[in-house]
Amino acid sequence: MGDSFDYPEFYSFPPFFTIQPVAATREKQLSLWRDLILKYHTSKRISILVVHECPLWENSEISRSLSKDDLDIVMADFVKSGHGEWEDQSLKTRCRILWRRPEAFASDIYQWADSNGYINSVCTLYELHSGEDVNGTSFEGADEELLRRAIGILEGQGKAKLFKGETSSEDGVKFFR
Amino acid sequence: TRSKHTAMPKQRWSPLSCIPTATLAQHSGLLVPEPPDDEVETLVTPPNVQLRIPLALPIITEGSTKSSDTVVDDDKNNNHAANDHDEYSDMYEDRDDNLTLIVTTHRLVFIYKQPQPQPSSSSKSNNKARSMDLSLLQRAQTSGSSYFKSPKIILTTESYGEVLLVFPDSRMRDQTLTKIDLSLRRKAWERQQQQQPQNKQQTPKGSGSRPSQTGSGSVGVAAIIARNKRRNEEAKALSKSAFGDFEGLLQRARDVQRVIEKYSATLDKDKQKNSSNNNSDYDSSTEDEIKLTNMLRGMGMATNAVTKSSAGSTSMYHEQLARQLADFLSRSGALQSSGGIMTLVDVYCLYNRARGTNLISPDDLLSVVELLQTLQLGMSKRKFPSGVVVIQADDHDDELMAKKLRELSLNNGGVTALFASQHFKINLILATELLLAAERLEYLCRDSTLESLMFFPNRFFLDGW
């Protein structure tokens, strides 16, 4: 593969590209697919999986690829597990990657805000996903839509409030105790 | 009952105790022919024959030290007269019930079940056998059976006096008498006695080959020629009467089948009527159906004229056939060499080929495989999820096979069914089933492409991924 992604060992195992009929084996296999999709899109910083453009479904080195039916199974499982969300429910062509569930993000963000002294002060959305302070956090590089989702949850818990800025990236968040 | 106890333990002596034991094969429960091995079974009855020896002096073959000088009365009542203080006579019952009688060319064999603390209804390991050489019989005849008495055969013997075989119906009695007569006329044991002094290989029955000339005990060439002539004439007469019988039998069978069809049509009508009333007559008519089907099956005519209820019952014919099949499969090593599993198709072909004549029908085989497990013959029917039916030896282990297949796929970068069948020398369909079974046990996983279906070791669980 031309790209720099470090493909895991199971990606070269031919049976990986046949969805297994035996339930226990299939469970394990699908969890590996979920992992692969997440890792790949995280490392490439791709937040929307466009199904027919994704290079994961075929490994030309071992001449194997997922059939259309098997691909449907993988995507359905991915979405069901909460790691993905269809942008277009009926067409199912574009899938937003949620590598952490919004609730998980919400608590991660609040914890970070607390330990970095942001309680009762404001930071912008931009700072939340790309600021220096967020280096190494789970929401570093996160999709803004996701962040808004997470903040929405915090708002519901009374732990934060979203303020409108001049541009959408300048929208700010204030954290409360 | 009337016994007065002393130090001697209470033991039951009966006619079976008076005659020598016979050997049954360990796994199949079949009768082991006595040397020199050309004994042939000509009839097997259901287990409802009674053996009766009303002796004046019971002759017990298993170590009894007492003797009795009691005079035993007529067989009708068990009252032993005279010496009441002799417990020995008290312990002799003059009859054994529920025996299976096998008539052979050399003997009468009685099969009985040894009573055990936990009776299992058709376990072959409970079966024991005793026999009576036909050479000891002087005469066999029927007793005049009136309406109230059971039909019997009276055997006149030197050793035991009069021996009675009691049957539940006269048809069975007549059939048995015919076979006994046949064997008595043939005198197969005499032929052996003449050949044994000559000390050479037995000539196979009915082959018509001439025995060689030398011999210490024989009278000379003239005797050999005379014996051959006699044998040929016997064979000729026998086949004439046999084929004559056969034509008649065939005609009767056709007539019977017509009657059956009419009868079962009436039965069906009655059943429909009764099932709505939930009549108790229903049960007896089903029993009749079952008896009829079994009778026809025993004659080799499978009939579909009767309903599913009779398919659930077993007959003597099928039980015997099951034992023979199991015996063949284990003795010939066929089952073992294909890894302890064979498809029904393979069994059918192999077994019929070995039989040569008197082939079994596919229907027979289907009925027989159902019985294998209940009769505990060391193998049983197995149906895979895909519907493929096989006969599987009881010691076959799915896990072991799965491990072997995984080993094979490890060493060969994946296996196809074709490869596995060539490697283990088994049927392709069987190889497929075993691969699928190993997959279900999670030893293998599959790689399905347009070209083929291959199986790999299941690294999803093995490799810490």
Chai-1 contact restraints between the chains, C-beta under 6 A:
chainA,res_idxA,chainB,res_idxB,connection_type,confidence,min_distance_angstrom,max_distance_angstrom,comment,restraint_id
A,F10,B,W465,contact,1.0,0.0,6.0,A-B,restraint_1
A,P14,B,D447,contact,1.0,0.0,6.0,A-B,restraint_2
A,P15,B,C445,contact,1.0,0.0,6.0,A-B,restraint_3
A,P15,B,D447,contact,1.0,0.0,6.0,A-B,restraint_4
A,P15,B,F456,contact,1.0,0.0,6.0,A-B,restraint_5
A,T18,B,R446,contact,1.0,0.0,6.0,A-B,restraint_6
A,T18,B,D447,contact,1.0,0.0,6.0,A-B,restraint_7
A,T18,B,S448,contact,1.0,0.0,6.0,A-B,restraint_8
A,Q20,B,C445,contact,1.0,0.0,6.0,A-B,restraint_9
A,V22,B,E439,contact,1.0,0.0,6.0,A-B,restraint_10
A,V22,B,R440,contact,1.0,0.0,6.0,A-B,restraint_11
A,A24,B,E442,contact,1.0,0.0,6.0,A-B,restraint_12
A,T25,B,E442,contact,1.0,0.0,6.0,A-B,restraint_13
A,T25,B,C445,contact,1.0,0.0,6.0,A-B,restraint_14
A,T25,B,F460,contact,1.0,0.0,6.0,A-B,restraint_15
A,K28,B,F460,contact,1.0,0.0,6.0,A-B,restraint_16
A,Q29,B,F460,contact,1.0,0.0,6.0,A-B,restraint_17
